[in-house]
């Protein structure tokens, strides 16, 4: 591939650049200055020789294949596990030295990283580096060790005190740097620890955590029949309003929950909410460096690899149009085509796709900037040559309801002036089918709908992509109610559990709605959620080896809580196929199954996991594509990188 060929050309230059100049070593000192460029951001300043790998000088370290691997690992793994793995390797190649003795890094840090990063090595057919052997080169905590990643976390964990006299519920309506954003989210989670927690779904290309804050009655676990909703901001780094809205929303949910706001308590106690304020923190840094008053229309839009993240997802819409022409063929939960992985896939994109496999999301919104409108799938036109063409999904009615839930309570979207921002969408009610606005492939919303159970809309928050600080409070006032109203929409339609005659949950069961050619599937605990507009619907549950069950349900127009519709499946040849029970309403589920749940319940196919996907074979068919570079390092050909 051209991108890979370019990388192979760049690898020697990248490795050479990593070899920095060193100060002369003081022969009388046992600890010497750490003068290795690849390790310049380590949590210590002194090292010692010989190293655990028997390198006796800085020059020997720099000439080693182990060091060269560290210097290019960031590019080989396309940003995955960066800079964690590099710093871990530095702790072995250039051990920390204090008081004349070398300190060993902690084994638990190594083991945690290996568990998280092994799939990234598998994806390029590379063996786990021998010098990152967690038992050989790392120490147990009781043996006295240190965390080589401590510096990486230090700047984010330092507490930023609020001005004196301000209550803890105070929200600063200001722009937040990456470190400030992380501190605010972690401080908010600490204040509401019984209903909130933060977690990372991965790292950006430049190594920043993609930090999520979650709100739930039982944070950290999926509860039976509790729907899951996600809000994502800053997919384009220079579109910052969504980033700030979600930072404010997190603080608002926490404060109002503690103050006893019944609406917020009901929302948090019956919904699992995930907020990712910044999907593109690297791009944000580029945009923020220019500032609100000087930022251009595209500066910082892409990630650090110069990829537009909202064009980087698999194009499943083209495949949908092909499948939709054939009767009896499923056109939902479309697998990711193998050739997709042969291109350049951003680590941020991989993190989102892996996240979607881990959590059974029902509803989602992606917050953008540049106009004032809500758009919904499909974003890619049915006829590719048409730049603007109405291209609805089978769930057109539901997507319009979801979009109106946001637009109809947004004061500026409902403003009747055609000369305002977004005025050209006024006659449409400030909502539009994405492809009818402009067509593009690789979008996140189409991918959500066609690969998982999740319905996602796109919200354009305003015509100014990087608004000045004084505009942020007004933006929050305009979007607070729409955000809450939209999240509450996750409770529309029906929900329930599919089980066998013994009460055992049936995962991967399909929930079909007659007249809507888009099925959803049950999670591992057998629970499901089907967003549906008001009206009468014929709902069918079926699974391999069982007779299908059909029910007719009626959803009243004013019903704002999902009706419960359970299904008991009988093995084939045993019992009636049809049960016609009415719709019944229920409160939130109280059972909490262990662990997480799959978003689709679809068969676990290898091509669905971005970290498990294989690269195409090399031209020779015998060695991985990267071996030609490392094999040129004679006499230091690192055969330990080969898996076979």
N, C-alpha and C positions, 0 to 999 in steps of 0.2 A: 504494500500500500504506500502511496506517496507520503503520508504522514509518518509512517514507520521508517521509510527510507531517509526522510529528513532527520528523524531522531537519531538514526545510526550515524549520520554525518556529524551531528552535533555532539554526540557522546564524548568523542576525544577532546573536543574543546571544553566541554563542561568539566571533565575530569581534570584537564590541565589547569583550568581556572581555580580549581579547589586547592591546588598546591600553592599555598601562600609562602611569603618570605618569613624567615625566623630570626629571632635574636640569638646571638651566640650563647651557648649554654655555659653556665657557671660550673666549672668542674668540681667546685667544692660543695655544691648544693645537691641534695638528693631529690628535691622537688624543683622542677623547671617550669617556666612559663608555657602555657598551652598556646602554641602558635600554629595550629592547624585550622585553615580557613573553614573547612567543612564542619569543624567542631567549635567555631568561634562563639556560638550562642549557648554553649553548654553551661550548666549551673555552677561551674568551678573554673578557676583560672590557672591551676597548676597540675602538672602530670609528672610521671616518672618513667624511667627506663631501667631495665627492659620491661616491656609490656607483657601481659598474659599470653600474647601470641609470639613472644620472643623477639619482637622488634627492638633493636638497641639504639635507635636514633629517630629523630623526626623524619629524616630523609628515607629511612627504611619503611616507616609507616606510610609516607606519601607514595612510595613506589609499589606498595602492596596492592594486590587485587582486592583485598578486603576494603581498603580505604577508597579505592576507585569505585567500587560498588556503592559505598555509602554516598559518594559524591553525585552519582547519577540515579540513585534509587528513586528519588522524587519523580523523575521523568519516566523511568521504566514502569512505575506503578501508577502513573497518571495522577499523582497527587494523593493517592491513598496512603493513609497512615503516616502522613508527613506533618510535622517534623519528628514525630515520636520515635520511629524506627531509627532515623539517623542519630538522634541523641542517645538512644539505647546502644547503638553500635559504637559511638564515640566513647561510651563508658567502658568498653572493652579494649578498643584500639588505643585509647589514650586515657588510662585509668586516673581517677581523681587522686590527688596527692595532698595530704595535710600532715603537718608535723613530721615530715620525713618518711611517711609510710603511705602505701596505696590503699584506698578504700574500695570495697567491692559494691557494685550496684545490687539492689534488692531483687530477689528471685520472683516475688509476686508481681512486680512491675513487668518483668519479662514474660511471665506466663500469661498475664492479662493481655499484653500486646500480641503475643503469638496467637491466642485464641481469636482475637479480632482481625489480625492481619494475614493469617495463613491463607484465606481465600484469595487475597490479592496476588500472592505468589503463585497459587494454583492456576489463576487465570492466565498467567503468562508462561506456564510450565517451568517455573523456577523452583528449585529446592529451597527450603528454609536455610539461611546461611549458618554454617557450622559454628561460627564464633558468637552466634546468638543462642547457643545451647543454654537453656535456663538453669540446668543443673550443674554444668561444668564451670561456667564463668560468672555465675551470680550466687549471692549468699542469702541464706535464710535470715529473717528479721532478728532472730535470737543471736545470730552471729555478728551482729552490728553491720548494718548496710545503709545505703542512702538511696533516695529516689532520684534517678537521673532526669526525671521530667519535672522536678520541683520548680525550676525557673519558668517553665512553660505555663504553670498554673499560678505562679505567685502574683503576677500583675492583675489577674482576674479575681483573685480571692480577697484582695485588700479591700476593706470596707471603706466606703465613701460616706462620711457623716453628713447628715442633713443639717442645714442651718439651724441654729438654736431657736427654740420657740415654736418650731413647726411640728404639727402632729404627724404621726407615722403614716396617716392616710393621705398626706400631701403628695400630689403628683406634679413633677416638674415638666412643664410643657416646653421641652427643649429638644434639640437634636442630641442623640447619644452616640458616642464613639463605640467601637466594638467592646472595649473593656468596660465602659460605663453600662452598656446594655447588659452584659453578662452579670455585672454586680447588681443591677436593679432586679433582674430576673431571679437571681439566687437569693437576694434579700427578701423579695416578695414571697418566694417559696418557703423561706424560713419563717416568715410571719404567719403564714397559713399552712404550716407543715401538715396539719391533719387533712387538708383538702388539696394540697398542691405539692409538686415536686418538679425539679428540672432534670433533664437527661439530654444526652447528645445522640444524634442520629448519624454522626460521621464528621468529617472535616472537609473544609474547602481545599482547593488546590494549593493555596498558600498556608494551609495548616490550621485555620481557625475552626473552632468547634461550631457545628451547626446545632445551636442550643435551642431546645424546646422547653416550654413550661406547660405543665399539664394540670388541669383542675378536674377533680372527681371526688365523689364520696369516699372512694378507696383508691387514692393515687397509686399508680404503679401496676395496676392489674385490671384486666377486663372483667366486668361484672355481667352476669347472664342477662341478656336482653337490654342492656344499657347501651344506647347508640353512641358512636364515636364520631366526632367532628373535628376537622383540622382547618386552621386558618394560616395561610402562608404569605409572608410579605417579602418585598425586596428581591424578587427573582431577577429583576433587572436592577443592578447596583445603584443606578442614578435615580430610580423611582423610589423615593424614601418615605413618602407619606404613610404607606402601608406598614413599614417597619416601625415607625413611631406610634401609629394607631394601636398596633398589637402590644407594644411595650406599655402604653397607657391602659389598654384593656386588661392586661394582666394585673396591674396595680388596682384597677377599679374593681375587678371581680373579687380580689382578696379583701379589699377594704369593705366593700358592700356586704360581703359574706359575714365578716366579723361584726359589722354594724347591725346585722339581722334583717337585711333587705330580703323580704320573702321571695321576690321574683328571682333574685340572684341565687339564693339558697336553693330554691326549687330547681333552677337550671343546673347548678353544680352537682346537686345530689342525684339528679336523674340523667345526667349526660357526662360523658368523658370528653373533655375539651383539650385539644392540643394546639398550642400557639407557637409557630416558628416565625419570629419577627424578621429574621434575615436569612434567606436562602443563598444570598450572594454577598457575603461580608467582604470579599476581596474587591469586588466591583464597587461596593460602597466606599471603601477607603480611597479609591481613585476619584470618585465623585466628590467626596467630602473634602479632599485636598484642594479642590477648586472652590468649594464653598457654594452656598445657596445662590449668591448673587452673580456668580461667574460660571456656574456649571452649564456645559453645553447640552444639546439634545441627546447626545449619545455617549458622552464621556463617562466611563464606568458602567455602561450598560452590560457589557459582557463580563464573564468571569476572568480569572487570571490567565486562562488559556486562550482568551479572545473568543470564547464560545458564547453564543446567545442561549442561555439555559432554557428559554421557552421555545426553542427550535431544536433542542437536543434530545428530546424523548423519541422513542420509536414511532414511526409513522404507521399506526394501526388503522387509521381511517381509510387509507387506500385499500387495505385488505378487507375492511368491513364492506366497502362498496362492492367489492368482487364477490364476497360471500353472500351478501344480501340479495344478489340476483338468482341464487339457487334456493329452491324450496327445500325445507327440511334440514338445512345446514345451520348450525349454531353460528351466530355472529356476535356473540358476547364472550368475554374472558379470552380474548384472542391472544395467543402466545407471542412472545417477542421473537421476531425472525433472527436466525443465527447471524446473518450478514450484518445486522445492526452493530454487533460487537466488534466488527472489523474496522469500524470507523473510530473517530475520536469521541469518547463518552466521558463527560466531565464527572469528577468525583461527587460533585453536588447532585448531579442527576442520578448517579448510582445510589447515593444515600437516600434520596426520596423514594426511588423504586423499592429499595430494600425495606424502608419504613412502611411502605404501603403493603408489603407482604407480611409484616409483623403485626399490624393493627388492622382490625376489620372496619375500616372507615366507611361511613355511610354518606357523609356530606362534607363538602370542602369549598373553600373560596380562596382564590389567589388575588392578592391586592396589588394593583399596578398604578401608574400615573401617566398623564399625557392627554387625558380626556375625562369626561364625566358621563359615564354610562356603565351599565351592567351587560356583559355579553355571556352567551352560553353556547354549548356545543351544538353542532360540529363547527370547528374552526377551519376545517379544510373543505373546500368546495367539492361537490360530487363530480363536477367536471373540472379537472385540474387547470384547464386553460382559462376558466372563468375566475377573474379576480374577485368578483362580488356575485354571490349566488346563494339564495336561501337554501340551506342544507340542514334540515332538522334531524334529530335523533328520533328513535321510536318513542322516547319519553318527552316529546316536545311540550305537552301540556304541563308536565311536572316542572320542567326546566323554566318555563315561563312563570309559574307560580313562585319558584325559588328566587328568580331574578326580581320579580315584583315585590317580594318580601323585603328586599333591600331597597329598591328604588322608590317604592311608594311611601316610605317613611323618611326619606332623605330630603331635607328641605330644599336643597339646591337642585336636585334632580327633578323635583316637582315644581320648581319655579317656572312660570309661564313665559318668561322672556326668551325669545329665540336668539337674542344677541349675547346671551350669557355663554359661559363655557359649557359645551355639550348641548347647546341649543338646537343643533341640527338633529338631535335624537328626541326632541320634545314630542313630536307627533307619534313616536313609537312608544311613548311612556318611559323613555330613558332606558329601555332594554332593547337588545338586538341579538339576533342569531350571529355568531361569530363570523361565519363564512359570508354572510350577507353584508357584513361590514368590510372585511378584507380577508382573503383566504391565505392560510399558511399551514405548513406541515410541522410535525415534531412538537406540537404544543402539549402542555401538561394536562389541560382539561380533557381533551379528547382521549389521552392515554388513560386517565382515571376511569372514564366511562367504559372504554372498550377492553381494559385489562383487568379491572376489579369491579367491585360492587358500588364504588363511590361515584356520586354525582358532584361535579365541581363547576362552579361558575367563576367568571373573571370580573373583578370590580375595578374600574378606572376611577380613581378618587379625585381627580382634578387635572386641569390643563397645565399646571406647573409641576414639573417632575420633582424638583428639589425646592420646596416652598421655604420662604424665609421663616425664621423662628417665631416671629410675631403672628404668623398665620396658623400655627399649629393648634392653639387652643380652639379656634373657630372650627378647624377641620375635625377636631375631636368631638365637638358639640354636634356637628353635622353627621358624624358617622357612628356615634355611640349607640343610638337607638337602632339604626339599620344593622349593625353587627349583632346586637342582642336578638333582634327579631329574626335575623337569618339563622342564627344558631338554634333558635327554638323550632325552626322548621324541620329539624331532624326528627321531630316527634310526630310528623304527619304520615299518614298511611297506615301500614300494619306491621306488626312484629309478632314473633312467636318462637316456638321450639318445634323442631322436627325430631321425632323419636320413633323407635321401633315398639313392638307390642310389650316389650319388657321394660320400657321406660329408658332405654339406652339411647343417648343422642346419636343422630345420624348426621355426620359431617359430609360435606360435598353434595348434599341434596340440592336439587334445583327447585327454585320457586318461579313458576311461570304465571304470567297474567295474560289471559286471552285478549288478543287485539294489540298487545305490546310485544314486539319481537325483541325482547331483551330480558334475559333471565338473570336472577341473582342466585347466589349459592350460600349455603349455611356455613357458619364458622365451626371450629372443632367441637364446640359444646352443643352443636345442633341449633343454635339460635340464629335468627335472621331478622332483617329489617328491610321492608320494601316501601320506598317512598312512592305514594300514589296520590293523584288528585281526587277530590270528592266525586262520588258517584258509585254505581254498582260495578263490581268486577268479579270475574270468574278466576279464581286463584287455584293453581295446581301445584302439588308437591310431588316430586318423584326422585327416585334414586335407583341405581343399578341393583337388581335382585329383589326389588319391592314393587308392589302394585301402586299405581299412582292414586292420589287422593285429590278429589275436586271439591272446592267449597265456593259458594257464592257469598260475597261480602258487600255490604253497603257502607260507604264512608260519608257521614253527614257533612254538609258544607261548613258548618260551624265547629266541627270536631277538631280540637287542637292537640289531642293526645292520641298517640298511635293505638289503634285497636289491636287486641291480642287474638291471634289466630294460630292455634297449635295444630300440628298434624301428627297422627299416629300411622305409621306405614306398616302394612302387613307383608310378610314374605310372599313372593309370587305363588299363586295357587292356593292361598289361604285367606279366606275372608273376603268381604265385599270391597270393591274398588272405590266406591264413592260414599262420602259422608257429608251431609249438608247441615253443619252446625252454624248457628248464627255468630255474628261478631260480638265479642264481649270485651269490655274495657277492663283495664287492670292498672295497678300502680307499678312503680319500678321494681325490677327484680331484686331479690335480696341475696341470691346465691352468688358466691364469688368463686369461680373456678380458678385453679392455680394457673399461673403463667399467662402468656398472651394468647392471641388468637389470629388465625390466618385471615386475611382480608377477603378471600374469595372462597376458600374451601375447595379450589380446583386442584387437580392432581399436581403433585410436586414435580414439575418438569424442570430439567436442568437449565433450559434456556430462559427460564423466568428470573433467575437470580443473576444480577450483573456481575457478582463476584465469582460465580461458578462457571460463567461462560468461557469456553475455550477460544483461544486465538486460532486463526486459520493456520494450517501447517506451513512450515518454511518451504522455500523453493526446492531444497534438497530432500525434503520429506523426512529427515532424520534428526535434525537439531532445531531447537526453538529459534525464532527470528533474531533474538538478541545475541546469540552465541557468536556470530561472525565478528562482533566487536570484541568480546572478551577473549576469544581465541587468538586475537592479534596481540595479546599482552605477553607473548612468549618472553621468558620462560615461565611466566606466572599464569598459565591457563587454569582458571578456577573450575576444575571439573566437579568440585563440590556443589556447584550451582545446578548441575544437571540432575534431574530426577530419575533418569534411567539411562 
